[in-house]
Amino acid sequence: MGYFRIFAAVPGFFLSALILMLLWNANIQKILPSAIDMNYGQSLLVTITAWLVVAPLAAVGKKWW
């Protein structure tokens, strides 16, 4: 059953990356005028990094409670 949960999370991953890219590009010039825009590939890398950090923490938290 765990494998099906992984497949169910795939659309959420790509949607998270898209939302991150859109929000970054809309707001970064207001915060740092010299910053560059983020493309979709960079957004995917940031998202997978965040997911790899948060997933073990969520698993430990689930077992702890």
Helices and strands as residue ranges (DSSP letters): H 2-31, H 40-64
